[in-house]
Amino acid sequence: KLMRLSTWHTADPGKKLTEEGQSLEHVMLIYSGEAKVEVAGKQVNQLKDGDFIGEMSFFTGTQATATVTILSEKTRYLSWEKKALAALMDRNPNLRFAMQSILGNDLTQKLQRNLINP
């Protein structure tokens, strides 16, 4: 069900996937590649294969909290339109629980990486 809602993308270095303070319509997952995360112009984290982008905006319903820019050549990622993903999760409580666990774990791992490598 999740894969049917997803769209595959390929991006080159320098492409911005999110802009801090701007609305964000998608949740993304890096399949292969790397991206940097900046807040107020300062790099605060680096994302890699398996990391989500836009999950905080998805959870809170707010604008992007950071700017995410592709670093690697031909980074591949999946995206889900936030409204469609929320509707799917509303229809499937077990999927909602699983996604909340996965996204929560992703946030925890990013915070741990940031604390270890500030």
ZIZI-V363516 format. One line per field, one symbol per residue. phi: phi as a letter, one per 20 degrees, with the letter a starting at -180 (. if undefined). A space follows every 50 residues. Layout:
# ZIZI-V363516
phi: ???
This chain:
# ZIZI-V363516
phi: .fffeececccegnfeeccgndfcecdccfebpbbddcclmdfdacdbgn eecnfffffemdffebedcfdeflfdbdccfgffffffffecgffgffff ffffffffffffffffcf
